[in-house]
Amino acid sequence: MAAQEPSPPSSLEGNKPGFPKKILANKLEDKHLCNICLKILRRPFQAQCGHRFCSYCFNKAVSSGPQKCSACIKEDIFEEPTSILKQGCAFPDNAAKREVEALEAVCINEECSWTGTIKEYEANHEGKCDFRILPCPSCKELLRANELERHNERECPERTLNCKYCKEPFHFKNIKAHDEICPKYPMICEGCAKKKIPREKYVDHIKLCTKFRTPCRFHVVGCDMTVEKEKIHDHEQACSYKHLNLLLHFIMGIKVNLESLQPQSLELASHKVHELHQSLRELEQKMGQLSGAGAPVQGACALLPPPPAPTLGTSFTPLPTAVGAALELQLHSEKTKVAELSRRCQELELKVSTFENIVCVLNREMERSATTMEAYNRQHRLDQDKIEILNNKVRQLERTVGLRDLSIVEMEAKMREMSAATYDGVFVWKISDFSKKRQDAVAGRAPSLHLFYTIFNGIVLNI
């Protein structure tokens, strides 16, 4: 039965390529180099052809199938099947491993003064050096390992902070934008100069602050003064004449605008009616000289105002009666159109006034609804804060009750132990001046003392 061929180490035993050449403190020898990554051997592995490789490099090379040894090809000693790299045709070179691990090494990072062997470098220093260069996980800036913590806390533009007012997290680059919307951000009243007013309560404060300057109620008509709330009544009394003039100009401007909204056809119709009046008066004068022809026209134009006395020519051409009738009908039609346009203008003015009143009412309702909603939101936030405080108190009480229950259980256990315990005692009497009494007893001057044991009620007495 053929002996089982050695297999390369697993990925757990060697998951890194060779060591960089810069870590050697002494001269580098070619026998210590991997023939694939051309770095110092890490956990060397020797193939059948005699060339050495890092375990990681060998596994990576043969993972896709057998490969030709590039070192054999380069040295022109290629020989099949010896120079074919594949799984099971190589073994760990422990002698080379010990030789490499004993080499003197230095840290490759700048300003690091560490020295030792390659074995110590791999076990204790590699990946732990404070001077190694690492990218910041947030902004990707390259920094030393010993500076990374300070960078993440104080310098990183992508770091996350908690607002010191509302405790909400936000990115450092958005600090100005957060300050603009933070509900707990402290503000200063422009009227009474009170400080540290939370933004969510600032609106309520200025509604009640008597020193806050507010625009005059007549600013919509042109008053550009801002007055403190407590002095606004005095301002309105002092400037009442000015306010009335502003209102007058404002109303006159509205009137002019309404008149300008009338259709241009009104002016044309008025001009045409005037021309028709002139024509009819001239026709009436001319036809009044005709025998039997002026009566119908006079009857038709009896409602018109008396025409001025024009200067007529001495000669004219008689006109038929039908022309006067046609002119009268045309005049009546124009009057009807003018009356209709006037009626429509009045209706439009009435509708505009109605819509303005409706808009005013809706604006007041919207302001009232916004105020109510703001009050509800404020009350909701207060309720949430109270709930959080009560939850914290409940958790504290639960912890206190748990600690007391634990103390009670411990005391009960001690009581059970004490109730089940029994005690055996030895009573010892001290004899003062023993040496002197012993000498007296030996000389017969005093009675001697005898030590004996007595059992009294289950207790041994040493007397």
C-alpha positions in Angstrom: 0.0 0.0 0.0 1.5 3.3 -1.1 2.3 5.9 1.5 -0.1 8.8 1.6 1.4 11.9 0.0 1.6 15.1 2.1 -0.9 17.8 1.4 -0.4 21.5 1.5 -1.5 23.5 4.6 -5.1 24.7 4.8 -6.1 28.3 4.4 -6.3 28.7 8.1 -2.6 27.9 8.4 -1.4 30.4 5.8 -3.8 32.9 4.4 -1.3 35.6 3.5 1.5 35.9 0.9 5.1 36.3 1.8 6.7 38.9 4.1 7.9 42.1 2.4 11.6 42.3 1.7 12.0 45.5 3.6 11.5 43.8 7.0 15.0 42.1 6.8 17.6 43.9 8.9 20.4 41.8 7.2 21.3 40.9 3.6 18.6 39.1 1.7 19.4 35.6 0.3 17.5 34.1 -2.7 16.8 30.9 -0.9 14.5 32.8 1.4 12.3 34.0 -1.4 9.1 32.6 -2.7 9.3 31.6 -6.4 5.8 32.9 -7.0 5.3 36.2 -5.1 9.1 36.8 -4.9 8.8 37.8 -1.2 10.2 36.3 1.9 8.8 32.9 2.5 5.8 32.6 4.9 5.3 29.0 6.1 7.5 27.6 3.3 6.3 24.7 1.2 8.7 22.6 -1.0 7.6 21.0 -4.2 9.1 17.8 -5.8 11.3 19.9 -8.0 13.0 21.4 -4.9 11.7 25.0 -5.2 10.0 26.6 -2.2 6.8 28.6 -2.1 4.6 30.3 0.5 1.8 28.0 1.4 -0.7 30.7 0.4 1.0 31.2 -3.0 1.1 27.4 -3.7 -2.5 26.9 -2.8 -3.6 29.8 -5.0 -1.5 28.5 -7.9 -2.8 24.9 -7.9 -6.4 25.8 -7.0 -7.3 25.9 -10.7 -5.5 22.7 -11.5 -1.9 21.5 -12.1 0.6 24.2 -13.1 4.1 24.2 -14.6 6.8 25.4 -12.2 7.8 28.9 -13.4 11.1 28.6 -11.5 12.1 25.4 -13.3 11.2 27.0 -16.7 13.3 30.0 -15.8 16.3 27.9 -14.7 15.9 25.6 -17.8 15.5 22.5 -15.7 11.9 21.7 -16.5 11.2 18.0 -16.2 7.9 16.2 -16.2 6.3 15.2 -13.9 8.7 16.5 -11.3 8.2 20.2 -12.4 4.4 20.0 -12.4 2.8 21.7 -9.3 -0.4 20.1 -8.1 -2.2 19.1 -5.0 -0.3 16.5 -3.0 3.0 16.9 -4.7 4.6 19.2 -2.0 5.3 19.2 1.7 5.9 21.8 4.5 9.6 22.7 4.7 9.9 23.1 8.5 13.7 23.5 8.3 13.4 26.5 6.0 10.5 27.8 8.2 12.7 27.8 11.3 15.6 29.4 9.4 13.3 32.2 8.0 11.6 32.8 11.4 15.0 33.3 13.0 16.1 36.1 10.7 16.4 39.6 12.1 13.6 41.9 11.2 12.6 45.5 11.5 9.2 47.3 11.0 8.6 48.6 7.5 6.4 51.5 8.7 8.0 54.9 9.0 9.1 56.2 12.4 8.5 52.7 14.0 11.6 51.6 15.9 10.5 48.0 16.5 13.2 45.2 16.0 13.1 41.5 16.5 12.8 38.2 14.5 10.4 37.4 11.7 8.6 35.0 14.1 8.1 37.8 16.6 7.1 40.2 13.9 4.4 37.8 12.6 3.1 36.9 16.1 3.2 40.2 17.9 3.8 43.2 15.6 2.3 42.5 12.1 -1.1 44.1 11.9 -0.7 45.7 15.4 1.9 48.4 14.6 0.6 51.9 15.7 2.4 53.4 12.7 0.8 51.3 9.9 -1.3 53.2 7.3 -5.0 52.5 7.3 -7.9 54.1 5.4 -10.6 55.9 7.4 -13.8 53.7 7.1 -15.9 56.8 6.6 -14.0 59.3 4.5 -11.3 56.8 3.1 -8.4 59.2 4.1 -5.1 57.3 4.7 -3.9 57.7 8.4 -1.7 56.0 10.9 -3.3 53.5 13.2 -2.5 55.6 16.3 -4.2 58.7 14.7 -7.3 56.9 13.5 -9.3 57.2 16.7 -8.6 60.9 17.1 -9.5 61.4 13.4 -12.8 59.6 13.8 -13.7 61.6 16.9 -12.6 65.1 15.9 -11.5 65.5 12.3 -13.4 63.1 10.0 -15.9 65.1 7.9 -18.2 62.0 7.6 -18.3 61.3 11.4 -21.6 61.0 13.1 -22.3 63.2 16.1 -25.2 63.6 18.5 -26.7 67.1 18.8 -26.0 68.5 22.2 -29.4 70.1 22.2 -31.9 67.4 20.9 -29.5 64.4 21.1 -30.4 63.4 17.5 -27.5 61.9 15.4 -26.3 63.7 12.3 -23.3 63.9 10.0 -20.7 66.5 10.9 -20.9 68.1 7.5 -24.6 68.7 8.0 -24.1 70.5 11.3 -25.3 73.9 10.0 -28.3 72.4 8.3 -29.2 70.6 11.5 -28.9 73.8 13.5 -31.4 75.4 11.2 -34.1 72.8 12.0 -33.1 71.6 15.5 -36.2 72.1 17.7 -34.1 72.5 20.8 -31.6 75.0 19.4 -31.3 78.0 21.7 -32.5 81.3 20.2 -32.3 84.9 21.5 -35.5 87.1 21.5 -35.0 90.2 19.4 -37.3 92.2 21.7 -36.5 91.4 25.3 -33.0 89.8 24.6 -33.9 86.7 26.5 -31.4 83.9 25.8 -31.6 80.1 25.4 -35.2 79.9 24.1 -35.7 76.6 22.4 -36.7 77.0 18.7 -39.9 75.0 19.3 -41.0 77.5 22.0 -39.8 80.7 20.2 -43.1 81.3 18.4 -45.0 81.1 21.6 -42.6 83.4 23.3 -42.8 86.2 20.7 -46.6 86.0 20.8 -46.4 87.0 24.5 -43.3 89.1 24.5 -44.3 92.8 24.8 -40.8 94.0 23.7 -40.9 92.1 20.3 -41.1 94.5 17.4 -43.9 93.7 14.9 -45.0 95.5 11.7 -47.8 97.9 11.9 -51.3 96.6 11.0 -51.4 99.1 8.2 -48.3 97.8 6.5 -50.6 96.3 3.8 -51.5 99.8 2.7 -48.0 101.3 3.0 -47.0 101.9 6.6 -43.4 100.6 6.9 -42.8 101.1 10.6 -42.1 98.3 13.1 -43.3 98.9 16.7 -43.0 97.1 20.0 -46.2 95.2 20.9 -46.8 97.2 24.0 -46.5 100.5 22.0 -48.5 99.6 19.0 -51.7 101.2 20.3 -49.9 104.5 20.9 -48.4 104.3 17.4 -51.9 103.8 15.8 -53.2 106.8 17.7 -50.3 109.0 16.8 -50.3 108.1 13.1 -54.1 107.8 12.5 -54.1 110.7 10.0 -51.2 109.1 8.1 -53.0 105.7 8.1 -56.2 107.3 6.8 -54.3 108.9 3.9 -52.7 105.6 3.1 -56.1 103.9 3.1 -57.6 106.5 0.9 -54.8 106.1 -1.7 -55.1 102.4 -1.5 -58.9 102.5 -2.1 -58.5 104.9 -5.0 -56.0 102.7 -6.6 -58.4 99.7 -6.3 -61.1 101.8 -7.9 -58.8 102.8 -10.8 -57.9 99.1 -11.3 -61.5 98.1 -11.3 -62.3 100.7 -13.9 -59.4 99.6 -16.0 -60.8 96.1 -16.0 -63.9 97.2 -17.9 -63.9 96.1 -21.5 -62.7 98.6 -24.1 -65.9 98.1 -26.0 -67.6 100.3 -23.4 -65.5 103.3 -24.6 -66.1 102.4 -28.2 -69.8 102.0 -27.6 -70.0 105.3 -25.9 -68.1 107.0 -28.7 -70.4 105.4 -31.2 -73.5 106.4 -29.3 -72.3 110.0 -29.3 -71.8 109.9 -33.1 -75.2 108.5 -33.5 -76.7 111.3 -31.4 -75.0 113.9 -33.6 -76.2 112.2 -36.8 -79.7 111.9 -35.6 -79.8 115.6 -34.6 -78.6 116.6 -38.0 -81.1 114.4 -39.7 -83.9 115.8 -37.6 -83.0 119.4 -38.5 -82.7 118.6 -42.2 -85.9 116.6 -42.4 -87.8 119.1 -40.3 -87.8 121.4 -43.4 -89.4 118.7 -45.5 -93.2 118.7 -45.7 -94.7 115.7 -44.1 -91.4 113.8 -43.7 -90.1 115.2 -40.3 -93.0 114.0 -38.1 -92.2 110.3 -37.9 -88.5 111.1 -37.2 -89.4 113.6 -34.5 -91.7 111.1 -32.9 -88.9 108.5 -32.9 -86.3 110.9 -31.5 -88.5 112.6 -28.9 -86.6 110.9 -26.0 -83.3 112.4 -27.1 -82.0 115.6 -25.4 -82.5 118.7 -27.5 -79.6 119.0 -30.0 -77.5 122.2 -30.2 -78.2 124.6 -33.0 -75.8 123.6 -35.7 -74.9 125.6 -38.7 -76.5 123.8 -41.7 -75.9 124.3 -45.3 -78.6 125.8 -47.4 -78.9 122.8 -49.7 -79.4 119.1 -48.7 -80.6 115.9 -50.2 -83.9 114.6 -48.8 -83.6 111.2 -47.0 -86.4 108.6 -46.8 -88.2 107.9 -43.5 -86.7 104.3 -43.3 -83.2 105.6 -42.6 -84.4 107.3 -39.4 -86.1 104.2 -38.3 -82.9 102.1 -38.9 -80.8 104.6 -37.0 -83.2 104.5 -34.1 -83.1 100.7 -33.9 -79.3 100.8 -34.0 -79.2 103.3 -31.2 -81.5 101.2 -29.1 -79.3 98.1 -29.7 -76.2 100.0 -28.6 -77.9 101.3 -25.4 -78.9 97.7 -24.6 -75.4 96.5 -25.0 -74.0 99.3 -22.7 -76.6 98.4 -20.1 -75.7 94.7 -20.3 -71.9 95.4 -20.0 -72.6 97.7 -17.0 -74.6 94.9 -15.3 -71.8 92.4 -15.9 -69.2 94.7 -14.4 -71.3 95.1 -11.3 -71.7 91.3 -11.0 -68.0 90.8 -11.4 -67.3 93.4 -8.7 -69.7 91.7 -6.4 -68.1 88.3 -7.1 -64.6 89.7 -6.5 -65.7 91.1 -3.1 -67.3 87.8 -2.2 -64.2 85.9 -3.1 -62.0 88.3 -1.1 -64.2 87.7 2.0 -64.0 84.0 1.5 -60.2 84.1 1.2 -59.9 86.2 4.4 -62.0 83.7 6.3 -60.0 80.7 4.9 -56.7 82.4 5.9 -58.0 82.9 9.4 -59.1 79.3 9.6 -55.7 78.1 8.3 -53.8 80.2 10.9 -56.1 78.9 13.6 -55.6 75.3 12.4 -51.8 75.8 12.2 -51.7 77.2 15.7 -53.8 74.2 17.0 -51.6 71.7 15.1 -48.5 73.3 16.6 -50.0 73.1 20.1 -50.9 69.4 19.5 -47.4 68.7 18.3 -45.8 70.4 21.3 -48.1 68.6 23.7 -47.3 65.3 22.0 -43.5 65.9 22.4 -44.1 66.8 26.1 -46.1 63.6 26.5 -43.4 61.6 24.9 -40.8 63.0 27.2 -43.0 62.2 30.2 -43.5 58.7 29.0 -39.7 58.2 28.6 -39.1 59.6 32.1 -41.8 57.2 33.6 -40.3 54.3 31.7 -36.8 55.1 33.2 -38.3 55.2 36.7 -40.1 51.9 36.1 -36.9 50.3 35.0 -35.0 51.7 38.0 -37.7 50.4 40.4 -37.6 47.0 38.7 -33.9 46.8 39.2 -34.3 47.9 42.8 -36.9 45.2 43.4 -34.7 42.6 41.8 -31.8 43.5 44.0 -34.0 43.3 47.1 -35.4 39.9 46.0 -31.8 38.7 45.6 -30.9 40.0 49.1 -33.9 38.2 50.6 -33.0 35.0 48.9 -29.4 35.2 50.2 -30.7 36.0 53.8 -33.1 33.0 53.7 -30.2 30.7 52.6 -28.1 32.0 55.4 -30.9 31.4 57.9 -31.4 27.8 56.7 -27.7 27.2 57.1 -27.6 28.6 60.6 -30.6 26.6 61.7 -29.1 23.4 60.4 -25.6 23.9 61.9 -24.3 22.2 65.2 -21.3 23.2 67.3 -18.8 21.1 69.3 -16.7 23.0 71.8 -13.6 22.5 74.0 -13.4 24.5 77.2 -9.9 25.4 78.4 -9.1 26.9 81.8 -5.9 29.0 82.0 -3.7 28.4 85.1 -1.8 31.5 86.0 1.7 31.2 87.4 1.9 27.6 86.4 5.7 27.2 87.0 5.5 28.5 90.5 2.6 26.4 91.4 4.3 23.3 89.9 7.4 23.9 92.0 5.2 24.4 95.2 3.4 21.1 94.4 6.7 19.2 93.9 8.1 20.6 97.2 4.8 19.7 98.9 4.0 23.3 99.8 0.7 23.2 97.8 -1.6 20.6 96.4 -0.9 19.4 92.9 -3.3 19.8 89.9 -4.3 16.8 87.8 -5.5 17.2 84.2 -8.3 14.9 83.2 -11.1 14.9 80.6 -14.7 15.1 81.6 -17.7 14.6 79.3 -20.4 16.9 80.3 -23.7 16.9 78.3 -22.0 15.6 75.2 -19.2 18.2 75.4 -15.6 17.2 76.2 -14.2 19.3 79.0 -10.4 19.5 79.3 -9.6 20.2 82.9 
